[in-house]
Amino acid sequence: MATGNRIEVTVRGGGVFGLACAFMLARRGARLRLIEEDRIGAGASGGHVGALSPHVPEQWNLKKQFQLESLLMAEGFWADVAAVGGGDAGYARIGRLQPLAGDAEVAPAGARALGAAGHWGDHAVWRVADRSAFGAFAPHSASGRVIHDTLSARASPRRAGAALLAALRALGAEIVLSDGPEEGAVLHATGVAGLAALSDAFARPMGNGVKGQSALMRHDAGAGAPQIYAEGLHIVPHADGTVAIGSTSERDYDAPDTTDAQLEALIARARAVCAPLRDAEVIDRWAGLRPRAPSRAPMLGAWPGRPGHFIANGGFKIGFGMAPKVAEVMADLILEGQDDIPAGFRVEDNL
């Protein structure tokens, strides 16, 4: 699609939405400029966790369907990124365990297997299983039972950002790590700052930043060890001999980028939930703001009243899981004029 040296699309933002959309656009032949005024992964995409996990397979809606399609795209998407640029995002579909505290939780959890079968089809399984079937890394469970789903996956956020950047360079995209001029269509994927800009533009709240804190621990859980989700706590083993712990969810905070006692409490909970982590060294701590749109779904589409400008924002806690599908629908919209954005995800749905 590229014409001479003319930039056809400018993408603002070096988080996972901006990078993934830029990759999809460039992969389809668009001559592209990526502008990141701070650094790649400067916001929420620079954390540790990288849990790519589905919502509960019941009360099905467009958000859950979109997420399912994105999770099923993820393996091919990240393999393509690696094939183009040589970078490894640390992607693996490792599944997830959720401990069940007592017998009262077992029956409802098992009933959700029917919802998974109906909505996930043959792509993945949701089941109740014995904790003992999953080895030493399995979480403590008072009932001895866990929910096991085979749809959940992981990616290493920082490695994923580097892999996408390498792929963009291999595709000939222009990378500007400062402010720079816009040419052609402009996609704004600028996270919390972008939500503030939208709020100013429309004189009403268009989302906000929610602080999260996470930690990285030195522990090799072994190939194929599943991630754990227990009472809001994510424990995600990565391929490089580390385990990510996250995250808090703070609407009120003193500083957006500093860690505090809330993270230490999270680390203590992780050690209690997963015995192999009891003596694991904490090697990094992170805090940052995650962009949350009013609907809690990603906010996608044309910028109302600004022809040629587009928005991809609001990844919040599920940005990495949603990124492949977000990239696909935004590339369809910008390059082909094909609008497959679900109702509830559009910018105007948040007005």
Residue frames as qw, qx, qy, qz and C-alpha x, y, z in Angstrom:
[[0.000, 0.883, 0.469, 0.000, 0.00, 0.00, 0.00],
 [0.390, -0.645, 0.047, 0.656, 2.96, 2.34, 0.53],
 [0.507, 0.804, 0.221, 0.219, 3.43, 5.15, -1.99],
 [0.385, 0.714, -0.254, 0.528, 6.96, 6.51, -2.38],
 [0.386, 0.087, -0.602, 0.694, 8.35, 7.98, 0.82],
 [0.379, -0.447, -0.035, -0.810, 5.05, 9.44, 1.97],
 [0.054, 0.006, 0.865, -0.500, 4.00, 8.42, 5.48],
 [0.387, -0.334, -0.643, -0.570, 0.50, 6.99, 5.29],
 [0.657, -0.639, -0.369, -0.155, -0.16, 6.41, 8.99],
 [0.119, 0.514, -0.546, 0.650, 1.27, 8.03, 12.11],
 [0.712, -0.466, -0.524, -0.015, 0.84, 6.08, 15.33],
 [0.076, -0.657, 0.400, -0.634, 1.27, 7.99, 18.56],
 [0.732, -0.467, 0.317, -0.382, 2.13, 5.81, 21.55],
 [0.426, 0.449, -0.785, 0.029, 4.68, 3.08, 22.26],
 [0.552, -0.192, 0.676, -0.448, 2.56, 0.92, 24.55],
 [0.390, 0.039, 0.909, 0.141, 1.16, -2.44, 23.52],
 [0.488, 0.690, 0.490, -0.214, -1.87, -0.99, 21.70],
 [0.240, 0.867, -0.234, -0.370, 0.23, 1.48, 19.70],
 [0.155, -0.499, 0.806, 0.278, 2.95, -1.05, 18.90],
 [0.469, 0.196, 0.861, 0.015, 0.54, -3.85, 17.99],
 [0.476, 0.776, 0.327, -0.254, -1.54, -1.57, 15.76],
 [0.123, 0.812, -0.436, -0.368, 1.59, -0.17, 14.14],
 [0.317, -0.267, 0.884, 0.217, 2.85, -3.70, 13.46],
 [0.514, 0.445, 0.731, -0.057, -0.44, -4.78, 11.88],
 [0.360, 0.874, 0.073, -0.317, -0.58, -1.63, 9.74],
 [0.014, 0.717, -0.617, -0.324, 3.03, -1.99, 8.59],
 [0.453, -0.065, 0.884, 0.095, 2.57, -5.73, 8.01],
 [0.526, 0.621, 0.577, -0.076, -0.22, -4.85, 5.60],
 [0.581, 0.386, 0.326, 0.638, 2.06, -2.53, 3.69],
 [0.054, -0.974, -0.189, -0.112, 1.37, 0.90, 5.15],
 [0.498, 0.379, -0.285, 0.726, 4.34, 3.25, 5.34],
 [0.564, -0.730, -0.381, -0.065, 4.33, 4.16, 8.99],
 [0.203, 0.515, -0.436, 0.709, 5.76, 6.50, 11.58],
 [0.642, -0.555, -0.517, 0.110, 5.61, 5.61, 15.28],
 [0.064, 0.644, -0.265, 0.715, 6.00, 8.49, 17.72],
 [0.704, -0.534, -0.438, 0.164, 6.71, 7.81, 21.40],
 [0.038, 0.877, -0.144, 0.456, 7.63, 10.91, 23.38],
 [0.576, -0.681, 0.413, -0.184, 8.98, 9.06, 26.43],
 [0.047, -0.414, 0.900, 0.126, 10.16, 5.47, 25.91],
 [0.605, -0.036, -0.688, -0.399, 8.73, 2.20, 24.65],
 [0.631, -0.370, -0.678, 0.078, 6.53, 0.73, 27.36],
 [0.114, 0.324, -0.365, 0.865, 6.72, 3.89, 29.46],
 [0.561, -0.298, 0.114, -0.764, 3.21, 3.40, 30.83],
 [0.825, -0.183, 0.367, -0.388, 1.21, 0.33, 31.77],
 [0.914, 0.366, -0.169, -0.046, 2.92, -1.76, 29.07],
 [0.346, 0.631, -0.601, 0.349, 6.21, -1.61, 30.96],
 [0.665, -0.492, 0.378, -0.417, 5.11, -3.73, 33.91],
 [0.145, -0.403, 0.903, -0.021, 5.78, -7.37, 34.72],
 [0.650, 0.040, 0.633, -0.419, 2.64, -9.46, 34.75],
 [0.285, 0.324, -0.696, -0.574, 1.56, -10.21, 31.17],
 [0.369, 0.179, 0.879, -0.242, -1.44, -12.39, 32.08],
 [0.367, 0.093, -0.506, -0.775, -3.52, -13.11, 28.96],
 [0.056, 0.168, 0.945, -0.275, -6.60, -14.59, 30.56],
 [0.226, -0.423, -0.617, -0.623, -10.32, -14.81, 29.78],
 [0.439, -0.242, 0.301, -0.811, -13.26, -13.58, 31.76],
 [0.435, 0.054, 0.842, -0.314, -15.62, -16.14, 33.28],
 [0.102, -0.036, -0.767, -0.632, -17.47, -17.98, 30.47],
 [0.012, -0.600, -0.790, 0.128, -20.99, -16.95, 31.52],
 [0.097, 0.861, 0.272, -0.418, -23.26, -13.94, 30.94],
 [0.600, 0.103, 0.437, 0.662, -21.65, -13.77, 27.49],
 [0.174, 0.903, 0.166, -0.355, -21.32, -10.37, 25.84],
 [0.632, 0.757, -0.060, 0.154, -19.46, -8.62, 23.03],
 [0.118, -0.838, 0.513, -0.141, -16.48, -7.81, 25.24],
 [0.699, -0.314, 0.642, -0.037, -15.99, -11.46, 26.16],
 [0.840, 0.447, 0.300, 0.074, -16.37, -12.55, 22.53],
 [0.359, 0.889, -0.246, 0.144, -13.83, -9.95, 21.38],
 [0.350, -0.700, 0.610, -0.122, -11.43, -11.07, 24.10],
 [0.854, -0.013, 0.521, -0.008, -11.87, -14.74, 23.15],
 [0.741, 0.652, 0.092, 0.134, -11.07, -14.01, 19.51],
 [0.123, 0.889, -0.403, 0.178, -8.01, -12.03, 20.54],
 [0.583, -0.513, 0.623, -0.094, -6.71, -14.75, 22.86],
 [0.871, 0.207, 0.440, 0.066, -7.11, -17.29, 20.08],
 [0.554, 0.814, -0.069, 0.160, -5.21, -14.99, 17.69],
 [0.336, -0.882, 0.329, 0.036, -2.35, -14.45, 20.12],
 [0.781, -0.250, 0.489, 0.298, -0.16, -17.44, 19.29],
 [0.650, 0.508, 0.379, 0.419, -0.12, -16.64, 15.58],
 [0.068, 0.983, 0.025, 0.167, 0.27, -12.93, 16.20],
 [0.438, -0.804, 0.389, 0.105, 3.33, -13.25, 18.43],
 [0.788, -0.016, 0.503, 0.355, 4.85, -15.92, 16.18],
 [0.509, 0.741, 0.264, 0.349, 4.53, -13.49, 13.27],
 [0.161, -0.971, 0.172, -0.052, 6.16, -10.73, 15.29],
 [0.658, -0.512, 0.498, 0.238, 9.08, -13.07, 16.01],
 [0.751, 0.308, 0.467, 0.350, 9.34, -14.17, 12.38],
 [0.338, 0.888, 0.135, 0.280, 9.52, -10.57, 11.16],
 [0.044, -0.914, 0.273, -0.297, 11.80, -9.01, 13.73],
 [0.619, 0.268, -0.664, 0.323, 13.51, -11.91, 15.49],
 [0.157, -0.373, 0.536, -0.741, 12.30, -10.89, 18.96],
 [0.414, -0.268, -0.870, 0.017, 10.67, -13.27, 21.44],
 [0.370, -0.541, -0.018, -0.755, 7.70, -11.88, 23.38],
 [0.075, -0.179, 0.855, -0.481, 7.82, -14.77, 25.85],
 [0.698, -0.022, -0.072, -0.712, 4.39, -15.93, 24.72],
 [0.190, 0.050, -0.980, -0.013, 3.09, -19.33, 25.80],
 [0.666, -0.324, -0.226, -0.632, -0.37, -20.72, 26.34],
 [0.216, 0.249, -0.852, 0.406, 0.24, -22.20, 29.77],
 [0.511, -0.509, -0.666, -0.189, -3.27, -22.28, 31.23],
 [0.158, -0.493, 0.327, -0.790, -4.38, -21.00, 34.60],
 [0.457, -0.314, -0.809, 0.195, -5.30, -22.39, 38.02],
 [0.297, -0.513, 0.104, -0.798, -7.74, -20.78, 40.44],
 [0.156, -0.007, -0.907, 0.391, -8.01, -22.33, 43.91],
 [0.524, -0.493, -0.439, -0.538, -11.45, -23.17, 45.30],
 [0.130, -0.469, 0.571, -0.661, -11.73, -22.38, 48.99],
 [0.421, -0.029, 0.769, -0.480, -14.54, -24.77, 49.88],
 [0.274, 0.267, 0.910, 0.158, -17.16, -27.20, 48.67],
 [0.277, 0.748, 0.438, -0.416, -19.67, -24.39, 48.16],
 [0.155, 0.729, -0.332, -0.579, -17.48, -23.01, 45.36],
 [0.316, -0.185, 0.866, 0.339, -16.92, -26.31, 43.55],
 [0.424, 0.506, 0.751, -0.006, -20.38, -26.85, 42.05],
 [0.295, 0.890, 0.131, -0.323, -20.76, -23.33, 40.57],
 [0.090, -0.672, 0.591, 0.438, -17.24, -23.52, 39.16],
 [0.375, 0.012, 0.895, 0.239, -18.00, -26.88, 37.56],
 [0.427, 0.684, 0.562, -0.186, -21.25, -25.55, 36.08],
 [0.155, 0.839, -0.192, -0.485, -19.29, -22.91, 34.20],
 [0.368, -0.220, 0.801, 0.417, -17.72, -25.69, 32.15],
 [0.438, 0.575, 0.688, 0.060, -20.96, -25.75, 30.17],
 [0.178, 0.939, 0.064, -0.287, -20.57, -22.07, 29.36],
 [0.213, -0.634, 0.601, 0.438, -16.99, -22.63, 28.27],
 [0.462, 0.115, 0.835, 0.277, -18.00, -25.53, 26.05],
 [0.373, 0.764, 0.524, -0.052, -20.70, -23.42, 24.45],
 [0.134, 0.973, -0.050, -0.183, -18.62, -20.28, 23.90],
 [0.220, -0.695, 0.626, 0.278, -15.06, -21.58, 23.62],
 [0.861, 0.371, -0.224, -0.264, -15.97, -24.69, 21.64],
 [0.968, -0.004, -0.078, 0.240, -13.06, -27.02, 20.99],
 [0.364, 0.764, -0.268, 0.459, -10.51, -24.23, 21.44],
 [0.085, 0.403, -0.653, 0.636, -10.09, -24.55, 25.21],
 [0.594, -0.394, -0.700, -0.039, -11.43, -26.22, 28.35],
 [0.270, -0.513, 0.380, -0.721, -12.67, -24.95, 31.72],
 [0.772, -0.215, -0.591, -0.098, -12.87, -27.68, 34.36],
 [0.545, -0.698, 0.341, -0.314, -12.61, -28.40, 38.06],
 [0.795, 0.274, -0.515, 0.165, -9.63, -30.62, 38.89],
 [0.787, -0.549, -0.138, 0.247, -7.58, -31.87, 41.84],
 [0.065, -0.950, 0.303, 0.041, -4.82, -29.51, 42.86],
 [0.673, -0.442, 0.563, 0.186, -2.44, -32.47, 43.19],
 [0.796, 0.432, 0.374, 0.199, -2.47, -33.00, 39.42],
 [0.375, 0.898, 0.006, 0.230, -0.44, -29.83, 38.79],
 [0.717, 0.220, -0.313, 0.582, 2.76, -30.28, 40.79],
 [0.481, -0.353, -0.397, 0.698, 4.56, -28.10, 43.27],
 [0.088, 0.058, 0.091, 0.990, 3.69, -24.76, 41.65],
 [0.294, -0.565, -0.660, -0.399, -0.05, -25.32, 42.09],
 [0.182, -0.520, 0.229, -0.802, -1.66, -22.87, 44.55],
 [0.047, 0.069, 0.845, -0.528, -2.78, -23.72, 48.04],
 [0.491, -0.248, -0.427, -0.718, -6.46, -24.70, 47.98],
 [0.405, -0.234, 0.635, -0.615, -8.46, -25.37, 51.13],
 [0.854, 0.162, 0.180, -0.460, -10.79, -27.69, 49.20],
 [0.572, -0.232, 0.727, 0.301, -7.98, -29.45, 47.36],
 [0.543, 0.569, 0.580, 0.212, -9.66, -28.44, 44.11],
 [0.134, -0.462, 0.206, 0.852, -8.85, -25.82, 41.48],
 [0.625, 0.714, 0.204, -0.240, -10.38, -24.38, 38.36],
 [0.483, -0.273, 0.572, 0.604, -8.17, -25.21, 35.39],
 [0.588, 0.746, 0.177, -0.258, -8.61, -23.41, 32.10],
 [0.718, -0.036, 0.442, 0.537, -6.49, -24.05, 29.02],
 [0.372, 0.837, 0.281, 0.285, -7.22, -20.73, 27.28],
 [0.282, -0.942, 0.109, 0.144, -5.03, -18.53, 29.47],
 [0.784, 0.367, -0.066, 0.497, -1.58, -17.58, 28.24],
 [0.418, -0.791, 0.005, 0.446, 1.26, -15.26, 29.17],
 [0.600, 0.628, -0.009, 0.495, 3.62, -12.82, 27.50],
 [0.547, -0.397, -0.198, 0.710, 6.48, -10.87, 29.02],
 [0.178, 0.930, 0.282, -0.156, 5.44, -7.19, 28.67],
 [0.137, -0.828, 0.345, 0.421, 8.91, -5.70, 28.27],
 [0.404, -0.164, 0.787, 0.437, 10.11, -8.44, 25.94],
 [0.411, 0.619, 0.664, 0.086, 6.90, -8.09, 23.93],
 [0.115, 0.947, 0.053, -0.295, 7.47, -4.37, 23.52],
 [0.236, -0.625, 0.591, 0.451, 11.04, -4.95, 22.36],
 [0.464, 0.138, 0.825, 0.293, 9.90, -7.67, 19.95],
 [0.355, 0.804, 0.474, -0.044, 7.27, -5.41, 18.40],
 [0.019, -0.903, 0.206, 0.375, 9.78, -2.58, 18.06],
 [0.361, -0.364, 0.741, 0.434, 12.26, -4.90, 16.32],
 [0.454, 0.425, 0.760, 0.189, 9.54, -6.09, 13.95],
 [0.232, 0.920, 0.235, -0.211, 8.55, -2.51, 13.10],
 [0.137, -0.760, 0.461, 0.437, 12.14, -1.63, 12.29],
 [0.431, -0.069, 0.828, 0.351, 12.44, -4.73, 10.12],
 [0.382, 0.655, 0.647, 0.083, 9.34, -3.60, 8.22],
 [0.372, 0.330, 0.210, 0.842, 10.92, -0.20, 7.57],
 [0.239, -0.875, -0.409, -0.096, 8.75, 1.83, 9.94],
 [0.241, 0.572, -0.256, 0.741, 10.12, 5.17, 11.07],
 [0.604, -0.559, -0.509, 0.253, 10.55, 5.25, 14.86],
 [0.094, 0.659, -0.132, 0.734, 10.62, 8.66, 16.55],
 [0.595, -0.431, -0.578, 0.356, 11.49, 8.55, 20.27],
 [0.106, -0.259, -0.212, 0.936, 10.55, 12.17, 20.88],
 [0.444, 0.657, 0.373, -0.483, 7.77, 14.38, 19.60],
 [0.283, -0.105, 0.666, 0.683, 7.48, 14.48, 15.84],
 [0.388, 0.224, -0.193, -0.873, 5.29, 15.58, 12.94],
 [0.605, 0.261, 0.710, -0.249, 2.11, 13.74, 11.99],
 [0.265, 0.306, -0.573, -0.713, 1.44, 12.65, 8.42],
 [0.386, -0.109, -0.838, -0.370, -1.45, 10.74, 6.92],
 [0.684, -0.538, -0.373, -0.322, -4.01, 9.10, 9.16],
 [0.045, 0.495, -0.622, 0.605, -3.17, 9.47, 12.84],
 [0.745, -0.373, -0.545, -0.096, -3.83, 6.79, 15.45],
 [0.182, -0.640, 0.434, -0.607, -3.69, 7.98, 19.05],
 [0.854, -0.239, -0.461, 0.026, -2.76, 5.11, 21.40],
 [0.238, 0.555, -0.399, 0.690, -1.41, 7.27, 24.20],
 [0.479, -0.223, -0.759, 0.380, -2.80, 5.67, 27.33],
 [0.260, -0.664, -0.529, 0.460, -3.61, 7.80, 30.36],
 [0.120, -0.379, 0.122, 0.909, -2.41, 11.01, 28.70],
 [0.102, -0.157, -0.688, -0.701, -4.68, 10.24, 25.76],
 [0.243, -0.610, -0.754, 0.018, -7.70, 9.79, 28.02],
 [0.213, -0.609, -0.260, 0.719, -6.95, 13.19, 29.56],
 [0.035, -0.175, 0.416, 0.892, -6.73, 14.73, 26.08],
 [0.185, -0.388, -0.789, -0.439, -10.09, 13.21, 25.15],
 [0.259, -0.652, -0.615, 0.361, -11.60, 14.47, 28.40],
 [0.126, -0.486, 0.013, 0.865, -10.41, 17.98, 27.55],
 [0.026, -0.014, -0.630, -0.776, -11.64, 17.72, 23.97],
 [0.323, -0.443, -0.734, -0.401, -15.15, 16.65, 24.94],
 [0.220, -0.421, 0.289, -0.831, -15.38, 18.54, 28.26],
 [0.854, -0.314, 0.048, -0.413, -16.41, 15.41, 30.11],
 [0.487, -0.498, 0.718, -0.004, -14.62, 12.47, 31.77],
 [0.793, 0.425, -0.337, -0.277, -13.39, 10.02, 29.15],
 [0.924, -0.025, -0.328, 0.197, -11.50, 7.71, 31.46],
 [0.313, -0.867, 0.339, -0.187, -8.70, 7.84, 33.96],
 [0.477, 0.436, -0.734, 0.209, -5.54, 6.17, 35.16],
 [0.849, -0.482, 0.006, -0.216, -5.78, 3.42, 37.77],
 [0.008, -0.720, 0.682, -0.125, -2.52, 2.73, 39.57],
 [0.985, -0.068, -0.148, -0.060, -1.12, -0.78, 39.64],
 [0.194, -0.737, 0.644, -0.071, 1.91, -2.19, 41.44],
 [0.981, 0.121, -0.138, -0.065, 3.70, -5.43, 40.59],
 [0.397, -0.699, 0.590, 0.075, 6.87, -7.33, 41.40],
 [0.787, 0.416, -0.449, -0.082, 9.23, -9.75, 39.70],
 [0.702, -0.541, 0.451, -0.105, 10.65, -12.68, 41.65],
 [0.290, 0.534, -0.777, -0.164, 13.56, -14.94, 40.78],
 [0.627, -0.076, 0.734, -0.249, 12.14, -18.45, 40.51],
 [0.302, 0.247, -0.749, -0.535, 12.19, -20.96, 37.67],
 [0.706, 0.016, 0.418, -0.571, 8.79, -22.66, 37.77],
 [0.448, -0.046, 0.861, 0.236, 9.69, -24.95, 34.88],
 [0.167, 0.045, -0.605, -0.777, 8.37, -25.28, 31.36],
 [0.388, -0.344, -0.732, -0.442, 4.61, -25.34, 31.16],
 [0.172, -0.319, -0.691, 0.626, 3.93, -24.26, 34.75],
 [0.007, -0.723, -0.588, -0.362, 0.49, -22.62, 34.80],
 [0.013, -0.379, 0.193, -0.905, -0.28, -19.13, 35.93],
 [0.252, -0.426, -0.795, 0.351, -2.32, -18.68, 39.11],
 [0.191, -0.465, -0.112, -0.857, -5.22, -16.36, 39.88],
 [0.442, -0.407, -0.745, 0.289, -6.33, -16.20, 43.49],
 [0.217, -0.812, -0.441, 0.315, -8.62, -13.49, 44.89],
 [0.197, 0.979, 0.023, -0.055, -7.42, -10.79, 42.52],
 [0.363, -0.710, 0.536, 0.278, -3.75, -11.84, 42.67],
 [0.827, 0.529, -0.179, -0.066, -1.95, -12.86, 39.47],
 [0.541, -0.560, 0.588, 0.221, 1.10, -15.13, 39.70],
 [0.773, 0.615, -0.041, -0.147, 2.62, -15.60, 36.26],
 [0.704, -0.376, 0.455, 0.394, 5.72, -17.75, 35.61],
 [0.458, 0.815, -0.222, -0.278, 7.84, -16.51, 32.71],
 [0.945, 0.286, -0.095, 0.129, 10.26, -18.40, 30.50],
 [0.397, 0.684, -0.399, 0.463, 13.34, -16.54, 31.76],
 [0.571, -0.103, -0.667, 0.468, 13.32, -18.01, 35.27],
 [0.076, -0.078, 0.331, -0.937, 11.18, -15.30, 36.83],
 [0.113, -0.570, -0.814, -0.013, 7.67, -15.11, 38.25],
 [0.049, -0.337, -0.062, -0.938, 5.57, -11.94, 38.05],
 [0.166, -0.485, -0.760, 0.400, 3.26, -10.91, 40.89],
 [0.079, -0.024, -0.061, -0.995, 0.50, -8.36, 40.41],
 [0.279, 0.273, -0.097, 0.916, -1.27, -6.23, 40.81],
 [0.006, 0.457, 0.542, -0.705, -2.90, -3.64, 42.97],
 [0.102, 0.586, 0.569, 0.568, -5.77, -1.54, 41.64],
 [0.284, -0.498, -0.386, 0.722, -5.70, 1.94, 43.14],
 [0.183, 0.799, 0.418, 0.393, -7.92, 4.85, 42.16],
 [0.241, -0.955, 0.084, -0.149, -6.53, 7.03, 44.93],
 [0.861, -0.038, -0.084, 0.501, -2.77, 7.33, 45.32],
 [0.299, -0.847, 0.059, 0.435, -0.08, 9.79, 46.38],
 [0.009, 0.635, -0.579, -0.511, 2.34, 9.08, 43.52],
 [0.850, 0.354, -0.057, -0.385, 1.66, 7.20, 40.26],
 [0.753, 0.485, -0.439, 0.076, 5.05, 5.53, 39.89],
 [0.006, -0.514, 0.739, -0.436, 6.26, 4.54, 43.35],
 [0.667, -0.206, -0.710, -0.089, 5.75, 1.27, 45.21],
 [0.309, -0.506, 0.409, -0.694, 4.68, 1.02, 48.82],
 [0.349, -0.177, 0.828, -0.401, 3.28, -1.26, 51.50],
 [0.795, 0.286, 0.167, -0.509, 0.43, -2.37, 49.27],
 [0.680, 0.493, -0.530, -0.119, 2.90, -4.15, 47.01],
 [0.036, 0.389, -0.856, 0.339, 4.67, -5.74, 49.98],
 [0.624, 0.028, 0.561, -0.543, 1.30, -7.12, 51.11],
 [0.811, 0.431, -0.154, -0.363, 0.76, -8.51, 47.62],
 [0.420, 0.509, -0.745, 0.093, 4.16, -10.23, 47.71],
 [0.275, -0.233, 0.800, -0.480, 3.33, -11.74, 51.10],
 [0.777, 0.216, 0.289, -0.516, 0.04, -13.09, 49.73],
 [0.712, 0.508, -0.441, -0.201, 1.83, -14.63, 46.77],
 [0.153, 0.424, -0.853, 0.264, 4.26, -16.44, 49.09],
 [0.494, -0.042, 0.679, -0.541, 1.30, -17.80, 51.07],
 [0.795, 0.375, 0.064, -0.473, -0.62, -18.93, 47.98],
 [0.838, 0.466, -0.280, 0.036, 2.32, -20.55, 46.17],
 [0.801, -0.561, 0.133, 0.162, 4.79, -22.41, 48.39],
 [0.798, 0.173, 0.117, 0.565, 7.77, -22.38, 45.97],
 [0.220, 0.755, 0.041, 0.616, 7.80, -18.58, 46.22],
 [0.607, -0.763, -0.213, 0.071, 8.27, -18.42, 49.99],
 [0.594, -0.570, 0.190, 0.534, 12.01, -17.78, 49.75],
 [0.597, 0.515, 0.348, 0.507, 12.16, -16.37, 46.22],
 [0.333, -0.342, -0.027, 0.879, 14.11, -13.13, 45.82],
 [0.304, 0.876, 0.345, -0.145, 12.25, -10.03, 44.66],
 [0.598, -0.048, 0.298, 0.743, 14.41, -8.62, 41.85],
 [0.056, 0.194, 0.268, 0.942, 12.24, -5.74, 40.61],
 [0.088, 0.599, 0.655, -0.452, 9.27, -3.65, 41.68],
 [0.104, 0.234, 0.468, 0.846, 7.07, -1.56, 39.37],
 [0.144, 0.625, 0.586, -0.496, 4.25, 0.94, 39.65],
 [0.045, -0.024, 0.446, 0.893, 2.36, 2.77, 36.94],
 [0.475, 0.335, 0.311, -0.752, -1.00, 3.92, 35.67],
 [0.249, 0.197, 0.890, 0.328, -3.27, 1.77, 33.53],
 [0.245, 0.045, -0.195, -0.949, -5.75, 3.54, 31.21],
 [0.153, 0.371, 0.895, -0.194, -9.37, 2.74, 32.07],
 [0.160, -0.240, -0.434, -0.853, -12.15, 3.94, 29.76],
 [0.482, -0.149, 0.297, -0.811, -15.61, 4.70, 31.21],
 [0.868, 0.041, -0.212, -0.446, -17.07, 1.47, 29.81],
 [0.629, -0.481, 0.611, 0.000, -14.07, -0.62, 31.00],
 [0.843, 0.344, 0.358, 0.207, -13.89, -2.01, 27.46],
 [0.456, -0.136, 0.311, 0.823, -11.18, -0.77, 25.09],
 [0.277, 0.802, 0.222, -0.480, -12.13, 2.52, 23.41],
 [0.476, -0.050, 0.647, 0.594, -11.62, 2.19, 19.66],
 [0.405, 0.697, 0.573, 0.147, -12.51, 3.92, 16.43],
 [0.310, 0.583, 0.170, 0.732, -12.57, 7.29, 14.73],
 [0.215, -0.293, -0.399, 0.842, -12.09, 10.41, 16.84],
 [0.155, 0.780, 0.604, 0.040, -15.46, 12.20, 16.58],
 [0.049, 0.981, 0.102, -0.157, -15.07, 15.60, 14.94],
 [0.198, -0.738, 0.532, 0.365, -11.43, 15.04, 13.85],
 [0.883, 0.444, -0.022, -0.152, -11.40, 13.50, 10.37],
 [0.658, 0.552, -0.467, 0.209, -8.42, 11.22, 9.78],
 [0.062, -0.488, 0.697, -0.521, -7.74, 10.74, 13.50],
 [0.797, -0.189, -0.531, -0.217, -8.39, 7.49, 15.36],
 [0.415, -0.603, 0.498, -0.465, -8.28, 6.20, 18.94],
 [0.817, -0.061, -0.573, 0.020, -7.06, 2.93, 20.46],
 [0.044, -0.474, 0.540, -0.694, -7.04, 3.27, 24.24],
 [0.695, -0.332, 0.201, -0.605, -8.41, 1.84, 27.48],
 [0.641, 0.194, -0.742, -0.008, -6.55, -1.47, 27.68],
 [0.627, -0.599, 0.218, -0.448, -6.68, -1.24, 31.49],
 [0.595, -0.444, 0.662, -0.098, -5.88, -4.72, 32.90],
 [0.806, 0.210, 0.552, 0.029, -6.40, -6.71, 29.68],
 [0.297, 0.819, -0.257, -0.418, -4.41, -4.72, 27.12],
 [0.080, -0.456, 0.841, 0.280, -1.95, -7.49, 26.21],
 [0.417, 0.215, 0.881, -0.060, -4.74, -10.02, 25.82],
 [0.444, 0.748, 0.395, -0.295, -6.81, -7.67, 23.66],
 [0.089, -0.681, 0.368, 0.626, -3.92, -6.28, 21.56],
 [0.270, -0.025, 0.816, 0.511, -3.99, -8.71, 18.58],
 [0.184, 0.638, 0.738, 0.120, -7.70, -8.18, 17.93],
 [0.030, -0.872, -0.139, 0.469, -7.48, -4.44, 18.58],
 [0.205, -0.476, 0.536, 0.666, -4.68, -4.26, 16.02],
 [0.258, 0.244, 0.845, 0.399, -6.73, -6.18, 13.47],
 [0.134, 0.785, 0.604, -0.030, -9.89, -4.08, 13.73],
 [0.094, -0.842, 0.035, 0.531, -7.98, -0.80, 13.75],
 [0.245, -0.285, 0.663, 0.647, -5.97, -1.79, 10.67],
 [0.228, 0.482, 0.806, 0.256, -9.22, -2.78, 8.94],
 [0.030, 0.882, 0.396, -0.253, -10.75, 0.59, 9.81],
 [0.163, -0.769, 0.225, 0.576, -7.78, 2.80, 8.93],
 [0.198, -0.307, 0.722, 0.588, -6.64, 1.04, 5.77],
 [0.036, 0.244, 0.880, 0.407, -9.87, -0.39, 4.36],
 [0.371, -0.169, -0.018, -0.913, -12.63, 1.67, 5.95],
 [0.630, -0.235, -0.710, -0.209, -14.05, -1.61, 7.31],
 [0.289, -0.462, 0.422, -0.725, -15.65, -1.04, 10.70],
 [0.710, -0.182, -0.674, -0.088, -15.91, -4.22, 12.78],
 [0.062, 0.243, -0.601, 0.759, -15.65, -2.51, 16.17],
 [0.275, -0.457, -0.846, 0.028, -18.26, -3.96, 18.56],
 [0.304, -0.756, -0.209, -0.541, -20.96, -1.82, 20.09],
 [0.695, -0.712, -0.078, 0.057, -19.78, -0.51, 23.44],
 [0.750, -0.193, 0.134, 0.618, -16.17, -0.23, 22.30],
 [0.390, 0.650, 0.261, 0.598, -16.55, 2.88, 20.16],
 [0.255, 0.055, -0.262, 0.929, -15.32, 6.29, 21.27],
 [0.337, -0.315, -0.177, -0.869, -18.81, 7.75, 20.89],
 [0.676, -0.399, -0.608, -0.122, -20.21, 5.00, 23.17],
 [0.543, -0.279, -0.466, 0.640, -18.28, 6.66, 26.00],
 [0.042, 0.250, 0.039, 0.966, -19.68, 10.14, 25.35]]
